[in-house]
Amino acid sequence: MKLLINTIRKSVSLFLIIVVLILTGCQQVKDNSDKHNSKTETPEYFSLRPETEKAYGYTHAVKIGDDIKISGAVSMDDAGNPTAVGDLLQQMKNCYSDLDKVLKHYGCTFDDVVVENVFTTNMPEFLAQAGYRNSIYTKQFLTGSWLGVKVLALPEFMIEIELEVYKAK
């Protein structure tokens, strides 16, 4: 019972820290002299697997100005079927392979990534395999979050990786 109460306290504290960070970040005023104004840029959409993305109602990436948002990559074949079922490391490698294709479409590499968010249904296994990321991010590590989740879009998916990229013209 004491362990449960301590866990709840830690969770509440973490939640409050996140809320404060979000609120203070939202209150920052952007400098109007900035030459880049993404609100006037035309979005450039990119589909890695057009039929699958259309079936599920998403686009894999969108570029607005110097910023690129890449939807979470999962381990799937071109028909949208899960691959490497039960093998988190291979699923991770498949995710990075797909993300590399999207980055290349926009003339980017993993060196241009500024945010990486990882969602996994098996955090202990992800932590055991996280060293693989050293072969992806060779210059510097980036910001982001690692989140343990109960389930992803399909139960066979063990990991999903989304990126944000900044590529100055």
N, C-alpha and C positions, 0 to 999 in steps of 0.2 A: 504494500500500500504506500509506504514511504517512497519507494522507487517511482511509483506512478505519479505521486504528487510532485516529486522533483522533476520528472519528465514534463509534466504539464506546465510547471513554472518556467522551465527552460524554453518550452515551445511558445508560451505567452510572451516571454522576454524577447525572443527572436522575432516574433510577429510585430511587437511594438517597435523594435529597432527598424524593421523593414518599412513599417508605416511612416516612421519619422523620416527615413531616408527618402522615401517616395514623395512625401509632402514637401520636404525642403528642396528636393530637386525640381519639383513642379513650380516652386515659387521663384526660381532663378529667372531673371529677365535676360533675354537674348539681345545681343548688340545689334541694332538695326543697320549698322554700317557694314555688316557682313555681306560680302559680294555674293555668296551662295545663298539662295533662297529657294529651298526645295518646294515651297508652295507654288512657285511659278513654273517649275519643271514638269515636263510631261513624263509620266511613269512609263518605264519600259519593262514589260512583263516577259518572263521566260518560263516555258514548260519543259521539264526534262522528260516526262512521260505524259504527253497531252491527253490521251484517252483515259488513263487512270486518274489524272488530276481532274478532268472534267467529270468523271463518274463520282468522285468524292467531293467535288466543289472547292478546289483550291488551285492556286498557281504556285509553282515551286519557288519562284523568285521574282522580285520587283526591284528595279533600280530607279531612284529619283535623285537626280543631281549626282552627287558624289557618294551617296549612300545606297547600299544594296541590302535588302532583307531576304534571307533564304529560309524557306519553310523547313521544318524538321525533316531530315532525311532518315529513312528507315531501310532495313535490309529487305529489298523486294526486287523481283525481276520486272521486265518491261510490261508484263501483263498485270502487275500489281500483286502478285503472289509472294508471300513471305519466303525468304531464303535463309539458309544457315540456321534453321530452327534449332533452338537449344544451345547454340554456340555464340555466346556474347562477343568474344573477341572477333570472330569472323563477321558477325553482324556489324560490329564497330568498323572494321575494315571496309565493308560494303558501303556503310554510310559515308565514310570519308572519300571513297571512290566516287560516289554520286556527287558529293559536295564539290570535289575537285572539278568535275565536269561543268557544274554550274559556274564556279569561279572562272574557269577558262573561257566560258561563253562571254563573260564580261571583261576578259583580259586581266584577270586577277589571279593571285596565288593565296595560299594560306598565310603568307606574310602580310596580306592586306586585311585579314580578319581582325576585328576589334572586340567582338563579343561572341562567345560560344556558350550555348546553354545545352546541357546534356540531361536527358530524361531517361531513367532506367528503372526497370522492374526488379533489378537485382544489384543493389548498391555494393554489397560486399564483393561480388564478382567484378563489377565495374572497377572498383578500387584496386583489385588485384591485377586488372588488365590496363589500368590507366597509363602505365608507362609507355604503351604503344603511341600515345599522343606525342612523345618526344620525337618520333620520326615524322610527325606532321608539322609541328610547330618548332622549327629549328633555330629561329632567330630570337624570339621572345614568346612568353606566354601572354595570354590576353585576359580580359575580364570575362565574367560569366558566372553561371551557377550550375551545380550538379544537383539534380533533384531525383529523389526516389519516389516512384509513383506505383500505384497498385496495378494499373494496366494501361497499355498504349492503344492505339487505334484498333489493332488486331491482337488477340492474345499471344500470338507467336512472336511478336516484336518484343525484344528485350531492351532495346536502346533506340533513342531518337536524338538527333543532333541538329540544332538550328544555329544559324550564324547571322551576324551582322558585319558588314564590310564597309570600309571607307576607302575609296579610291579617288584621290585628287586627279583632276584633269591635267 
